[in-house]
Amino acid sequence: MCIFGLSVAVLLLLLFALDLAIKIPFSRASMLMDIGAVLGALGLGVISFMTLREQS
């Protein structure tokens, strides 16, 4: 589950960071949504990584 969480975090981070940078795929419909999604993806990635490290 931790690896799945990391995978989802990377995918979401890539998707919304690309939208912020070059307006693909959502044509930067809402910059606030993009920033919130990037922060959420970063949070998910950090939590997943810390949990994975703790299990080892």
N, CA, C and O atoms as a printed pandas DataFrame, in Angstrom:
     atom_number atom_name residue_name chain_id  residue_number  x_coord  y_coord  z_coord
0              1         N          MET        A               1    0.814   -1.198    0.000
1              2        CA          MET        A               1    0.000    0.000    0.000
2              3         C          MET        A               1    0.860    1.267    0.000
3              4         O          MET        A               1    0.488    2.277   -0.598
4              5         N          CYS        A               2    1.992    1.205    0.664
5              6        CA          CYS        A               2    2.879    2.380    0.695
6              7         C          CYS        A               2    3.425    2.681   -0.696
7              8         O          CYS        A               2    3.495    3.839   -1.106
8              9         N          ILE        A               3    3.808    1.638   -1.414
9             10        CA          ILE        A               3    4.343    1.836   -2.764
10            11         C          ILE        A               3    3.243    2.347   -3.691
11            12         O          ILE        A               3    3.502    3.183   -4.557
12            13         N          PHE        A               4    2.020    1.851   -3.517
13            14        CA          PHE        A               4    0.894    2.354   -4.304
14            15         C          PHE        A               4    0.653    3.834   -4.000
15            16         O          PHE        A               4    0.405    4.621   -4.913
16            17         N          GLY        A               5    0.724    4.216   -2.721
17            18        CA          GLY        A               5    0.562    5.617   -2.342
18            19         C          GLY        A               5    1.631    6.496   -2.955
19            20         O          GLY        A               5    1.342    7.601   -3.414
20            21         N          LEU        A               6    2.871    6.015   -2.966
21            22        CA          LEU        A               6    3.957    6.768   -3.601
22            23         C          LEU        A               6    3.724    6.909   -5.093
23            24         O          LEU        A               6    3.973    7.969   -5.667
24            25         N          SER        A               7    3.245    5.844   -5.727
25            26        CA          SER        A               7    2.977    5.888   -7.175
26            27         C          SER        A               7    1.887    6.898   -7.499
27            28         O          SER        A               7    2.017    7.678   -8.442
28            29         N          VAL        A               8    0.827    6.882   -6.728
29            30        CA          VAL        A               8   -0.268    7.835   -6.946
30            31         C          VAL        A               8    0.215    9.259   -6.709
31            32         O          VAL        A               8   -0.150   10.167   -7.456
32            33         N          ALA        A               9    1.023    9.463   -5.689
33            34        CA          ALA        A               9    1.543   10.800   -5.384
34            35         C          ALA        A               9    2.393   11.331   -6.538
35            36         O          ALA        A               9    2.268   12.494   -6.921
36            37         N          VAL        A              10    3.254   10.480   -7.088
37            38        CA          VAL        A              10    4.101   10.908   -8.207
38            39         C          VAL        A              10    3.252   11.220   -9.426
39            40         O          VAL        A              10    3.489   12.211  -10.116
40            41         N          LEU        A              11    2.262   10.376   -9.692
41            42        CA          LEU        A              11    1.389   10.612  -10.849
42            43         C          LEU        A              11    0.620   11.927  -10.709
43            44         O          LEU        A              11    0.557   12.713  -11.654
44            45         N          LEU        A              12    0.041   12.166   -9.541
45            46        CA          LEU        A              12   -0.708   13.412   -9.327
46            47         C          LEU        A              12    0.199   14.634   -9.364
47            48         O          LEU        A              12   -0.166   15.672   -9.917
48            49         N          LEU        A              13    1.378   14.505   -8.775
49            50        CA          LEU        A              13    2.323   15.617   -8.794
50            51         C          LEU        A              13    2.711   15.966  -10.223
51            52         O          LEU        A              13    2.740   17.139  -10.593
52            53         N          LEU        A              14    3.008   14.959  -11.019
53            54        CA          LEU        A              14    3.370   15.184  -12.414
54            55         C          LEU        A              14    2.222   15.822  -13.189
55            56         O          LEU        A              14    2.431   16.772  -13.943
56            57         N          LEU        A              15    1.020   15.305  -13.005
57            58        CA          LEU        A              15   -0.148   15.798  -13.728
58            59         C          LEU        A              15   -0.424   17.268  -13.432
59            60         O          LEU        A              15   -0.598   18.066  -14.353
60            61         N          PHE        A              16   -0.463   17.625  -12.157
61            62        CA          PHE        A              16   -0.824   18.997  -11.801
62            63         C          PHE        A              16    0.344   19.965  -11.943
63            64         O          PHE        A              16    0.126   21.151  -12.192
64            65         N          ALA        A              17    1.571   19.493  -11.793
65            66        CA          ALA        A              17    2.723   20.369  -12.031
66            67         C          ALA        A              17    2.827   20.715  -13.515
67            68         O          ALA        A              17    3.155   21.846  -13.872
68            69         N          LEU        A              18    2.546   19.738  -14.373
69            70        CA          LEU        A              18    2.530   20.025  -15.816
70            71         C          LEU        A              18    1.444   21.037  -16.155
71            72         O          LEU        A              18    1.647   21.911  -16.998
72            73         N          ASP        A              19    0.295   20.921  -15.503
73            74        CA          ASP        A              19   -0.777   21.883  -15.761
74            75         C          ASP        A              19   -0.362   23.281  -15.328
75            76         O          ASP        A              19   -0.672   24.257  -16.010
76            77         N          LEU        A              20    0.335   23.389  -14.204
77            78        CA          LEU        A              20    0.815   24.707  -13.771
78            79         C          LEU        A              20    1.864   25.265  -14.727
79            80         O          LEU        A              20    1.859   26.457  -15.033
80            81         N          ALA        A              21    2.761   24.403  -15.196
81            82        CA          ALA        A              21    3.895   24.864  -15.994
82            83         C          ALA        A              21    3.518   25.155  -17.451
83            84         O          ALA        A              21    3.842   26.222  -17.972
84            85         N          ILE        A              22    2.840   24.218  -18.104
85            86        CA          ILE        A              22    2.623   24.371  -19.551
86            87         C          ILE        A              22    1.161   24.234  -19.987
87            88         O          ILE        A              22    0.874   24.060  -21.171
88            89         N          LYS        A              23    0.240   24.316  -19.017
89            90        CA          LYS        A              23   -1.202   24.301  -19.305
90            91         C          LYS        A              23   -1.677   23.024  -19.984
91            92         O          LYS        A              23   -2.645   23.049  -20.744
92            93         N          ILE        A              24   -1.015   21.927  -19.721
93            94        CA          ILE        A              24   -1.483   20.638  -20.250
94            95         C          ILE        A              24   -1.678   19.737  -19.048
95            96         O          ILE        A              24   -0.753   19.705  -18.236
96            97         N          PRO        A              25   -2.706   19.032  -18.834
97            98        CA          PRO        A              25   -3.829   18.651  -19.676
98            99         C          PRO        A              25   -5.114   19.437  -19.410
99           100         O          PRO        A              25   -6.084   19.271  -20.151
100          101         N          PHE        A              26   -5.155   20.293  -18.372
101          102        CA          PHE        A              26   -6.413   20.947  -18.000
102          103         C          PHE        A              26   -6.509   22.406  -18.418
103          104         O          PHE        A              26   -7.455   23.086  -18.020
104          105         N          SER        A              27   -5.591   22.901  -19.183
105          106        CA          SER        A              27   -5.561   24.295  -19.632
106          107         C          SER        A              27   -5.607   25.283  -18.468
107          108         O          SER        A              27   -6.186   26.364  -18.573
108          109         N          ARG        A              28   -4.984   24.886  -17.355
109          110        CA          ARG        A              28   -4.911   25.713  -16.145
110          111         C          ARG        A              28   -6.268   26.314  -15.796
111          112         O          ARG        A              28   -6.419   27.529  -15.669
112          113         N          ALA        A              29   -7.261   25.420  -15.642
113          114        CA          ALA        A              29   -8.621   25.852  -15.320
114          115         C          ALA        A              29   -8.656   26.639  -14.012
115          116         O          ALA        A              29   -9.359   27.644  -13.907
116          117         N          SER        A              30   -7.899   26.181  -13.019
117          118        CA          SER        A              30   -7.849   26.882  -11.740
118          119         C          SER        A              30   -6.451   26.718  -11.141
119          120         O          SER        A              30   -6.027   25.610  -10.813
120          121         N          MET        A              31   -5.756   27.823  -11.008
121          122        CA          MET        A              31   -4.405   27.767  -10.456
122          123         C          MET        A              31   -4.444   27.346   -8.982
123          124         O          MET        A              31   -3.548   26.644   -8.513
124          125         N          LEU        A              32   -5.470   27.769   -8.263
125          126        CA          LEU        A              32   -5.608   27.397   -6.862
126          127         C          LEU        A              32   -5.795   25.881   -6.719
127          128         O          LEU        A              32   -5.235   25.268   -5.810
128          129         N          MET        A              33   -6.573   25.289   -7.605
129          130        CA          MET        A              33   -6.764   23.837   -7.588
130          131         C          MET        A              33   -5.447   23.120   -7.870
131          132         O          MET        A              33   -5.128   22.122   -7.222
132          133         N          ASP        A              34   -4.687   23.626   -8.831
133          134        CA          ASP        A              34   -3.400   23.017   -9.166
134          135         C          ASP        A              34   -2.443   23.072   -7.978
135          136         O          ASP        A              34   -1.783   22.080   -7.667
136          137         N          ILE        A              35   -2.365   24.203   -7.328
137          138        CA          ILE        A              35   -1.464   24.353   -6.181
138          139         C          ILE        A              35   -1.911   23.442   -5.041
139          140         O          ILE        A              35   -1.084   22.799   -4.396
140          141         N          GLY        A              36   -3.211   23.386   -4.796
141          142        CA          GLY        A              36   -3.733   22.509   -3.750
142          143         C          GLY        A              36   -3.470   21.047   -4.036
143          144         O          GLY        A              36   -3.127   20.286   -3.131
144          145         N          ALA        A              37   -3.629   20.645   -5.293
145          146        CA          ALA        A              37   -3.378   19.252   -5.664
146          147         C          ALA        A              37   -1.896   18.911   -5.564
147          148         O          ALA        A              37   -1.546   17.806   -5.149
148          149         N          VAL        A              38   -1.023   19.841   -5.938
149          150        CA          VAL        A              38    0.420   19.610   -5.808
150          151         C          VAL        A              38    0.795   19.461   -4.336
151          152         O          VAL        A              38    1.575   18.577   -3.985
152          153         N          LEU        A              39    0.257   20.302   -3.488
153          154        CA          LEU        A              39    0.542   20.201   -2.050
154          155         C          LEU        A              39   -0.006   18.898   -1.472
155          156         O          LEU        A              39    0.645   18.268   -0.638
156          157         N          GLY        A              40   -1.193   18.494   -1.907
157          158        CA          GLY        A              40   -1.761   17.231   -1.453
158          159         C          GLY        A              40   -0.935   16.041   -1.909
159          160         O          GLY        A              40   -0.733   15.094   -1.148
160          161         N          ALA        A              41   -0.455   16.084   -3.155
161          162        CA          ALA        A              41    0.389   15.006   -3.668
162          163         C          ALA        A              41    1.709   14.942   -2.912
163          164         O          ALA        A              41    2.202   13.855   -2.608
164          165         N          LEU        A              42    2.274   16.088   -2.611
165          166        CA          LEU        A              42    3.506   16.108   -1.814
166          167         C          LEU        A              42    3.273   15.529   -0.425
167          168         O          LEU        A              42    4.100   14.775    0.087
168          169         N          GLY        A              43    2.156   15.880    0.175
169          170        CA          GLY        A              43    1.821   15.342    1.492
170          171         C          GLY        A              43    1.644   13.832    1.458
171          172         O          GLY        A              43    2.151   13.126    2.329
172          173         N          LEU        A              44    0.934   13.339    0.464
173          174        CA          LEU        A              44    0.748   11.895    0.316
174          175         C          LEU        A              44    2.078   11.193    0.102
175          176         O          LEU        A              44    2.320   10.126    0.666
176          177         N          GLY        A              45    2.936   11.787   -0.707
177          178        CA          GLY        A              45    4.248   11.195   -0.953
178          179         C          GLY        A              45    5.093   11.130    0.303
179          180         O          GLY        A              45    5.749   10.120    0.557
180          181         N          VAL        A              46    5.088   12.191    1.089
181          182        CA          VAL        A              46    5.868   12.226    2.325
182          183         C          VAL        A              46    5.339   11.197    3.323
183          184         O          VAL        A              46    6.115   10.462    3.933
184          185         N          ILE        A              47    4.036   11.146    3.484
185          186        CA          ILE        A              47    3.442   10.191    4.425
186          187         C          ILE        A              47    3.715    8.761    3.982
187          188         O          ILE        A              47    4.053    7.914    4.809
188          189         N          SER        A              48    3.574    8.483    2.701
189          190        CA          SER        A              48    3.827    7.135    2.190
190          191         C          SER        A              48    5.283    6.744    2.362
191          192         O          SER        A              48    5.585    5.617    2.754
192          193         N          PHE        A              49    6.188    7.672    2.071
193          194        CA          PHE        A              49    7.618    7.381    2.201
194          195         C          PHE        A              49    7.998    7.134    3.661
195          196         O          PHE        A              49    8.752    6.208    3.964
196          197         N          MET        A              50    7.479    7.956    4.552
197          198        CA          MET        A              50    7.806    7.776    5.970
198          199         C          MET        A              50    7.269    6.454    6.499
199          200         O          MET        A              50    7.942    5.786    7.284
200          201         N          THR        A              51    6.081    6.071    6.086
201          202        CA          THR        A              51    5.517    4.798    6.519
202          203         C          THR        A              51    6.298    3.627    5.935
203          204         O          THR        A              51    6.536    2.637    6.628
204          205         N          LEU        A              52    6.691    3.724    4.694
205          206        CA          LEU        A              52    7.491    2.660    4.068
206          207         C          LEU        A              52    8.825    2.503    4.785
207          208         O          LEU        A              52    9.270    1.381    5.027
208          209         N          ARG        A              53    9.462    3.607    5.123
209          210        CA          ARG        A              53   10.737    3.561    5.836
210          211         C          ARG        A              53   10.583    2.964    7.228
211          212         O          ARG        A              53   11.469    2.259    7.710
212          213         N          GLU        A              54    9.462    3.248    7.866
213          214        CA          GLU        A              54    9.223    2.755    9.215
214          215         C          GLU        A              54    8.977    1.248    9.237
215          216         O          GLU        A              54    9.295    0.586   10.225
216          217         N          GLN        A              55    8.422    0.705    8.171
217          218        CA          GLN        A              55    8.131   -0.720    8.106
218          219         C          GLN        A              55    9.366   -1.562    7.846
219          220         O          GLN        A              55    9.370   -2.755    8.148
220          221         N          SER        A              56   10.394   -0.979    7.303
221          222        CA          SER        A              56   11.583   -1.749    6.949
222          223         C          SER        A              56   12.444   -2.072    8.143
223          224         O          SER        A              56   13.482   -2.718    7.999
